[in-house]
Amino acid sequence: MAWNWSWFSVALIVIFGVVIALLDIVPIEDEKNGNGIVLGDTRYDVEVIQAPAATGTLLSIISWVLTKSPLGPLINRILLRGNNLHVIRKLSSQMPERPPLYFPLQRLNTEEYQEEMKRVKKAVEERLDMDSVYKHGLPFERDIDSHIHSKVHKLNKMYVTGEITPMDIVEKTISANEKLKRFKIFASLNETDVRDQARASTKRWREKKPLSIFDGVPVAVKDMINIKGYIVTDGSESSKSDIPAEKDDTIVERFRKAGAIIIGLTTMTEGGVTPLGYTLAYRGPFNPWNASFYSGGSSSGSAVAVALGICPVAVGFDGGGSIRIPSAMSGVYGLAVTFGRIPFERVTPSTMIKSGPIAISSADAALAYTLMAGKLPHDHFYARLYDGGVKGGGPPPAHLANFHDVSDLSDVRLGIFPEYFQDASDSVVKACTHAIDTLKQMGVTVVEVKIPHLQWMRLAHGLKIASEFAQTWDLKYHTVSSLEANTRITVSIGSTVSALEILAAERLRSYAFDYMRDIFSNHNLTAFVTPTTPISAPRLTDEAQIFGESNSPLVLDIMKFIFLANFVGMPGMSVPVGHDETNSELPIALHLLGNHWQEAKLLRISNALEQKLNFAARKPKERIEIF
């Protein structure tokens, strides 16, 4: 008996040692001898992520093993090690003097601020400052094409002439949503509340007292921030019985004060955890061009609502492409602003998430942007982060200077990393190259640039956002059984990441932040350009509609062009530029990454491309033209 116990003890010790070894982080060696990865190496290094992909019964089994079995933490560590995350620590060790960067907020120095204020002054002269645009919209004397594309302006003109009323528009909107119900666009829509708003707007127009260019314009909001009287579910079955919001979020309040008609909360993936776009809680939404495909996410319903004609503008949120990816896959315009530009409340603690408009045209995106990006309240978290919340302080005002200057783009310089740009399907590369060639014909200069360690930057972004998501959903992960399998897997992985790895990721974030700033400065860039996604929308299988889908390799591949905007806090915009002839004619989009606080430059380029490429000439077959 003693002999057997002795061997059993040895076996236990060996097994325990193996487990500890697997759980332990990989040691890193000194790189001074020149072997291995060296900080600043600009060779293109993006590789496919190694992780299981599953749906159906297999997904349920994998989720149980990773999130509920005793082996879960061990297997998660093995998965993380299999993708060489220790390289992030290697890079971190080569910059010991660099502090980690938590919030990617850029504070302008005196010279930079003054330079930006010159642009604001020019915007005032052009009537493209916030106040002018808020009251009167865009001046179109020099740019009639933008006026034609703008649905907000078209609707405003119809209200001015009395051709139609906000009440008429709301009835048509409610009817359209009913006809499009199978797309599962809304998580909640209170028809009584919407009609009450429309009556109030109709009365203002009758009395010739509209509040702004947006008075009477339908606007949808992602199911992520508060609308008074609505239950915010974050796309989760677990929140459907929560208490309704007692007040509007700042963004909703700004639209409401402008007279916009808030038409409800749009569906999103649970917690915003995946850019694919489908949520089991609402069994949708679906791609507006072909319902057999994903819509892109996580601001899924907002993009689908715009693409199918429910509203010209919707509010989105973006922590890893969640505005720009659904905009790309649904064929609309999506702007994720500079980190700290647009104030909101509910998800402010995230270091990745920013808001922005999803719109049917560049002009409508510009209009919504100026409204959403009004002056930061001095007591808001972003204002305190920028300069301590000094009254009269904060970042430079939003504006639309040069928005109409699209005939000559000789002052525009675009940076392209060729190997990065071309790491996409042939159809995507072809459409995006055509867009670049079109811009060149308009005078744009293209500059070749290189960015080091994209593979490790995108994995660092993944570590950060997974750990933040795990922290946010920690309580529900341990107390709620109805979370989707993919959500549980993401939380389990985010919970497994070590503090050492997070700090190394934040140091690499600091490096990336400065490197991208230097690229813009040294090359005098207007924007850095890639495709928005490397493929058009993936197919949504029957099994995925029943069980959901967990597919980290696909998810991270879809995100590989857009993560920098979140990682370093820069604005990014998705612009539709073509259709995929090899994949059911689904939309393809170009991505513009701008310098901090330079959203106006991205909107100008988008406006130029829209007018030349005329993407709006083709529409989803089921789109309903409400007006």
N, C-alpha and C positions, 0 to 999 in steps of 0.2 A: 504493500500500500504506500509506504514511504517512497519507494523507488518510483512508482507511478506518479505520485504527487510531485516528485522532484522534476520528472520530465515534463509534466503538465505545467509546472511553474516556469521552466525554461521556455516552453512553447509560448506561454502567455507573455513573457518578457520580450521574446523575439517579435511576436505579433505587435505588442505595444510599441516596440522600437521602430518597426516598419511604419506603423501608423504615424508616430511622431515625426519620423523622417519625411513622410509624404506631406504631412501638415505643415512642416517647417518650411520657411521660405528658402529659396535657392540661394546659396552663397554667391557673392560676386567677387571677381578677382580684380587686381590692379591692372588698369589698361595702359599704364605708362610705357609698357614694352611695345606698344603699337599694334598688338593683336586685338581682335574683336572690334566692337563698335566704338567709334570715336565721335564725340560731340561735334556737330557741324557738318558731318558727311552729307552731301546733298544728292547722293545717288537715290533714285526712286526706289522705295523699299516696301510699298504696300503689297501685302500678301493676304490670301484667304484665311479667315479665322477658322480654327479647328474647334468645332462644337457639334453636338448632336442636333439634328433637325427632325421634328416629329409632329404628327397630328393624330387624331383618332385615339384608339386604345393605347397605342405606344406612348403617346404624349401623357396620358393619365398615369401610366406606369412610371415614366421618367420623372414626372412631377412628384409622385409619391416618394420615389427613391431619393430624389435630391432635397426634398423639403420636409419629409416626415420620418424617414428612416434614420437610424443612428449613423448610417454610412454617408448621409447627405453632405456634411461638411468636408469629409475626406474626399469624396468624388468631386465636389466643387473646387477644392484646392488642386486636385489633379488636372481638372479642366483648365484652370487658370495657369498652372505651370506648363501645360501643353502648348500654350500660346506665348511662352517665353516672356512673361510679364517682368521677370527680373531684369530685362534689358532697360526698362524704365528706371529702375534703381541704378543700373550701371551709368546711364546718362546723368542721373541726378548726382552721382558721386563725383562726376567730372566738373561740377560747378558748385563746390561747397560754399562759396561766398554768396550764392544767390538765394534770397529768401523765397519761400513758397508764396504763390499767389492764390488767394482764396476767391475774392470777387474781382472779375476782369473789367473793372471800371476805369476808363481813361480820364484823368483830370488834365485838362489843357493848361499849358503854361501861358504866361501873359501874352507872348508873341502869337501863339496858336489861337488863343481866344480872340485877340484883336483881328487876326486874319479872318476868322469865322464871322466876326461881327461886320466885316466889310461885305461879306456875302449876304448877311441879313439886311444890311442897308440897301444893297442892290435889289434884293427881293421886295423891299418896301417900294422902291422906285418902279418895279415891274408889277406891283399889286399882287405879289406872290408871297407875302408874309402871312403869318398865322391869322391875324385879325382880318385882313382883306379877304383871304380865301374863306374864312369862316362865314363872313357876312354875304359875300357875293360869288363865291366860287372862283374858278379860274378865268382870267381874262383871255379871250380867244381871238383877239383881233389878228394875231400873227400865226395862229395855229388852228385852223378850222377843223383839221382832221381829228385832233384830240377831242374837240367838242362833239363831233359825230360819234365817237366811241364812248363818251361818258354817259352812262345811264343816269347817274345822279343829276347831271345837268339837263338831260332830256326830260326827266321827270319834273324837275324844277320849272322848266319852261312850260310844261303842260299845266302845272299848278298856277303859274302866273297868268296864263291865258284863260284859265277856267275850263280847259278842255276835259279835265278829269280832276277828281278830288282824292285826298288821302283815303277817305272812306271807300271809294271805288277800288283803289289800289289794294287795300287790305282785304276786301272781299275776294278780289281776284287772287291774291296771295294765298289766302286760306283754301280757296278752291283748287289752286295749283298744287298745293301741298297734299291735298286729298288725292288728286290724280297721280301724284308721284309717291304715294305712301309706301310702295314696295321698296323704295330706296332707303327708307328709315333715316331720314335727314334729321329729325328733331327728337331729342330726348324728352322735351316737354314744350308745349305751346299752349298758352292760355288764351283761347279765342276771345273770351269776354274782355280780358285786359287789353288785348291787341285792338279790339274794336273801340274800346274807351279811348285809347291813345289816338286812334284815327279820327274820332269825333272831335277831340280837342284840337288836333292839327287842322282839320277841315274848317273849324270855327276860326282859327287864326288866319287861314288863307282867305276866308270870306271877308274878314275884317281888315285884310291887307296888312297883317302884323306877323309875318313868318319870323321865326327865331333865327334861322340861318339857312344856308344852302341845303342843309340836311332835313329841314322841316318836312315831315311827311314821307321820308325815305325809309323803307323797311331795312332793318339791320338785324342780323342774327348774331348770336354770341355763343362761343364754345362753352360746353357744359363743365366749366372749370372755375368761373368766378360768379359772384352773387348778382342775381336780379331779384329785386324785392318781390317776395311772394312765391318765388320758385325754389324748388329743392335742387341743390347742386349735387350731382351723383358722381362726378369724375368718371363717367362711363362704367360705373360699378353697380352690380346688383345689390351689393352690401349697403349702399347709401340711399336707396330709393325711399326709405321710410324716415329719413332724417328730417329735421325741423326746417321749414321754409326760411329763406333769408329775410332778415328784418330790414335790410337796406341795400341799396345798389352799391356795387363796386365803383371805384373812381371812373373806370373806363365807361361803364354803363351810364353812370351819372352824367358824364360829358356828352354822350350821344343824346341822352334824354333832355338835357338842358338845351341842346341844339334843335330839339323838336323831332328827332328821329323816332321811328316807331320800332320799339324793341320787340321782335316777333318770337323770341323764345330761345331755349338752349339747344344747341346742336350736338348730335352724338359724337363721341370720341372713344378711342380705345381706352380700356380700363387703366386709369391713372396716367394715361399718356405713355404707356410703357413700350409701345411698338409703333414704328412708322408704317406698318402695313395697312392699318386703317379699320379693321373689322372688330366689333365688340360683341361678345355673347350676350351682354345685358340687354341689348336692343336688337340683336340679330341683324346688324348692318353697320354702317351704310355700304353702298355698292358704287362701283365706278360709274360716273354719269355717262360715259361714252359706251360702256359695255358692262352690264351688271355681272358678268362672269369673272370680272377682275377686281382686284383690290382698288380702293379709292385713294390709298395713301393716308397716312395719319401722322400725328394723332388728332389734328384739327380736321377730322374727316368730314363730319357733317357740314362744317362751315364752308369747306371747299365745294362740296357737292351742291349745297344750297345756292351758291353763286353760279356754278356751272350750269345748273338746270333752270336758272331764271327766277328762283324764289326771291332773291334780293341781289342788289348790285354790290353790296359790301357785307362782309362778316368779320367778326373778331376771332383771331386765333392766338395760340400761345406756342412757343417754340423753345424746347430744351435740347433738341437734337434733330432739328429739321422739321418739326411738327407743323409749321406753317408752310414751309417751302416744298416739302415732299408731297403733301396732298394737293397743293397748288399745281405742281408739276404734273402729277398723275391725273388730275382732273382738268387740266388745260386752262387754268386761270392765273392771275397775278398775285404773288404772295410776298410780303415784305416783313422780315423779322428785323426789328430796329436794333440800334446800339443798346448794349446792356445799360440799364438805368435811364433810358430815354422816356419810356411811357410808364407812368405810375399805376400800380394796381396793388391789391392787398393780399389776396388769399394765398398766393404762392411766392410771395416776395423773398422768403428766406433762401430759395434756390439760388445757386451761383451760376446756373446755366439758362434759366428760363427768361425769355423776354416776350413781349406781346407784339402785335402788328396786325395790319389789315390784310384780308384776302378779298380780291376785287375782280370784277369782270373786265376792267381796263386799267391801264397805267394811270389815267386821269382820275379814276375813281379811287384807286389805291392812294394817289397823292392827296386827294381831298380828305379821305379818312385818316391818313397819317397826320395831317396838320391838326385835325381835331383831337385825335388820341394823344398826340405828343405836345399838348399844351404845357404851360409852365408847371414845373414840379412844385407841389406844396412844400413850403420850407421845412415842415415837420415830417415829411415823408421819409422813409428809410433811405431811398436813393439820394435825396437832397442831403441828408446827414452824411451819407457815404461820400458824396462828391466834395463838399466843402464845410461839413459840420452843420448844414442847414441854415446858413447865414441868410437873413432876409434880403431879397434882391440878388442873391447869388445863384448857384446852380449852373448846370451846363448851358451852352449857347442855345438860343431859341431855335426851334424847328422852322424851316422855311422851304420854299420851292424855287429858289433862284435858278434861272436858266432853264426851267422846265420846258419852255417852248422853243428853245434854241436847238432845233433838231436838223436843220438843213445843212449845217456845217459843224462837224464834230472834230475838227482838227486840233482842238485843245484837249481831247480825250486820249488818255494813254492806258491801255489795258495790259495787265501782266498775265502771261500764260506759262505754265510749267508743262511742256509738250507731253512728256511721258504720263503725267498725271491726267491731263486733258483727254488723252487718247485711251485711257484705261476704262473703256466703256464699250457697249455693243456697237457694231458697225453702223446701225441705224442712228443711234444717238450721236456718235461722232460725226456722221455725215450732216445731220441737221444742225448741230451746234457749230460745226465748221462753216456751214453756209451762213449762219447768223454772224459769225466773226467776219467772214468775207464781205457781207453786206455792210457791216460797220466800217470796214476798211474803205469801202467805196464812198463812204460818207466822211472820210478824212481821219478816221481813228488810227492811231499808231499802236502797234502790238509789240510788246517787249517780252523777251524770254527771261523768265526768272526761275529760281529753284528754291524749294523748301525742304530742309532736312527733316528726317525722322517722322515722316507723315504716318507711318505704321504705328509708331509708339505714341505719337500725339493723339491719334484717333483711339487707341486703346486706353490712353490716360483719360481722355474724355469719357470713354465708356465706363472706366472704373469710378470716376467722379459721379457721373449721373446715376449709375447703378447704386452707389452707396448712399447718395442723397434720396433716391427713390426708396431704398430699403429703410432709411430712417423715417421717412414720411409714412410708410405703410407698415411699420414695425408692429404696431398694436393690432391692426386688422390681420396681419399675417399669422399672429399667434392666437387670435380669438374668433376669426370669421372663417367659416368653411366654404363660403360661396365664391371666393376669389378664383379667377380663371387660372388654369394650370400654368400658362405662360407668365402670368403676373407673379405667382408663387415662386416659379423658378428664378425670375429676375430678382426678387427680394432675397432669395436664398443666396444667390451669387453675390449681390451687393453686401450682404451681411458677412460674407466670408473674407472679403478684402481686408487686408491688414492696415493698421495705421501707418506703418512704414511705407507701404505701397501708395497710400493716399498722399502722404507728404511728398513722396518722390514724384507722383503725378502732378502735384501742385507746383513743384519746382520746375518741372518740364513745361507746365502751363506758363509760368513766369518767363521762361526762355522763349516760348512760342509767341507770347504777347509782345515782347520786345523785338523779336525777329520780324514779325509781320509789320510792326510799326516801321521798322527800318527799311523793309522792302518798299513800302509805300513812299517813304521819304527819299530813299536813295535813287529810286527809279521814277519819282514824281508820278506815281500811278493814280489813276482815277478809280480803277477797280481791278480785282484779280478775278479771272474768269475760268469757269469749268462748266461741264454739264451740271444740272441739278441732281440728277440721278443717273447711274450708269446703264440703267435699263428702263424701259417703260413699265407700266404697272404689271405686277405678276398676277397669275391666274389665282382666283379664289376657289378652292376645291370644295366639294360637298362636305367632305370630312371636316375641313377647317371651319365651315359654317356651323357645324354641330359641336365640335370639340375645341375650336380655336387652333392656333398654330404657334409653335415655338421653333424659330429658325434663326439662330444668332448669326450664322454665316451670311444668310440673305439680308438680314436686318443691317448688319454692319457694312455690307457691300453697298446697300442702298444709301447709307449715311456717309459714305466715304468722301463725298465732295462738299458736304454741308457742315460738318462738325466744327470746322475752324471758327465759324461765326459765333458759335456758342462757347467754344473753348477759350477764345480770346476776346469775346464781347463785341465783335465788330458787326455791323449790319450786313444782312444778306438778302438778296431778292431773286425770286424765281420768275423767269419770263418765258412763256410758251413760244416755241420757235418752229415747231413742226409736228409731224405725225409718223408713227412707226409702221412702215409698210409691211414689216415682218411680224407684227403683233397686233392685229385687228385695228390698225390705224389709230392706236392710242396716242395721246399727246407726249411730246418730248419738250424739255425745257432747258434753257441756259441759266446758269447761276452767276450772279454778280456779287462779289464780296467787296465791301467798301471799307474805307478807313473810319475810325470812330467819329460819330456825329455827322457823317457825310451822306446821309440818306438821300438828300436832294440830287446828288450826282447819279445815284443808281436809278432813281425815278426818271431822270432825264434820258439816260441810255435806254431804259425800258420803253419810254415814250417813242424814241426814235425807231427802235426795233419794231414796235407794234405797228407803226405807220408804214414801214417799208415791207414787212413780211405779211401784214394783213391776216394774222392768224384767225381773227374773228369771222372771216368769211366762211369758215366751217364750224358747225355747231353740233353738239350732241343731238341725236335724232329725237330724244324725248324732252329736250329743252322746251319750256313754255315761255313765250314772250308775253309777259303780263302787260307791258305797255310799249 
